[in-house]
Amino acid sequence: MVGVPDPVMGEKAAALILPRPGAELDVPALIAHLGTRLADFKIQQYVAVAREPLPRNAGGKLLKEHIKAETVWGPEITRR
């Protein structure tokens, strides 16, 4: 999870998902499923699907600044 800049809140939650090889990911269905299990404020407001492995440093940690800069997030997900 990373933060996406927002003029009002400063940042909003975003998730970059890497599906298993060969698997298809239905983002609206995923968000609907999460909505049945989590409070609204816990669900990310931006979701992007990665097609290649996420960038990591030598220690294995995600390079969040690289993810923020390189990912196209698209429109904000609205619920209700």
Secondary structure in CASP SS format (residue, H / E / C, confidence):
PFRMAT SS
TARGET T0000
AUTHOR 0000-0000-0000
METHOD secondary structure of the structure
MODEL  1
M C 1.00
V E 1.00
G E 1.00
V E 1.00
P E 1.00
D E 1.00
P C 1.00
V C 1.00
M C 1.00
G E 1.00
E E 1.00
K E 1.00
A E 1.00
A E 1.00
A E 1.00
L E 1.00
I E 1.00
L C 1.00
P C 1.00
R C 1.00
P C 1.00
G C 1.00
A C 1.00
E C 1.00
L C 1.00
D C 1.00
V H 1.00
P H 1.00
A H 1.00
L H 1.00
I H 1.00
A H 1.00
H H 1.00
L H 1.00
G H 1.00
T H 1.00
R H 1.00
L C 1.00
A C 1.00
D H 1.00
F H 1.00
K H 1.00
I C 1.00
Q C 1.00
Q C 1.00
Y E 1.00
V E 1.00
A E 1.00
V E 1.00
A C 1.00
R C 1.00
E C 1.00
P C 1.00
L C 1.00
P C 1.00
R E 1.00
N C 1.00
A C 1.00
G C 1.00
G C 1.00
K C 1.00
L E 1.00
L C 1.00
K H 1.00
E H 1.00
H H 1.00
I H 1.00
K H 1.00
A H 1.00
E H 1.00
T C 1.00
V C 1.00
W C 1.00
G C 1.00
P C 1.00
E C 1.00
I C 1.00
T C 1.00
R C 1.00
R C 1.00
END
